[in-house]
């Protein structure tokens, strides 16, 4: 860090030290345009600070405020509470709750999220239709998809993965929070023909159908 300061505050009474740590952590989160990881927050508090307890207390302090502290995309971020989103949109402060993706783009994004890292050819196999480079590029321009490691298949084709922006915009802490595929199948959003016990991607041709996928992945308001 460019400036040195007293992180430990050992000369202060415990209650005052705690409140100062809370202020520091909230200031860093508030000033950041992206979710702030805990390792950065740890830079502004003492080693004896229970960061989880501190974040929980900040959340409690915000209980009556129109914004809240949320854990998303591997970090912490202030976000307006969902019930205020319509008013903000009327005033032109924020965009729509859901990114304006087409049904096709949303389906491709969903497939990448579940099977990453994945090649364009394998995406085409899963979805049962040819997926163009332009379709991938559209998601990349939105910041939802990035290039992953090269595939070990002949020709070492590129693979694709989802990004931190994908997690943040859709309100996930990590990829482990993606909806369970069994539940999606039960809800009629996915085909699950012969997936159980099958690891070969070529046998997953009919997992994703053409049903309406809107609502499968829903973003949190900012």
Secondary structure, DSSP 8 states (H G I E B T S, - for coil): --S---SS-TTS-HHHHHHHHHHHHHHHHHH-SS-B-HHHHGGGS-TT--HHHHHHHHHHHTTTSSEEEEEETTEEEEEE-GGGHHHHHHTTSS--SS----HHHHHHHHHHHHH-SEEHHHHHHHHTS---HHHHHHHHHTTSEEE----SSTT---EEEE-HHHHHHHT-SSGGGS--HHHHHHTTSS--SS-TT---GGG-TTSS-SS--TTSS-----
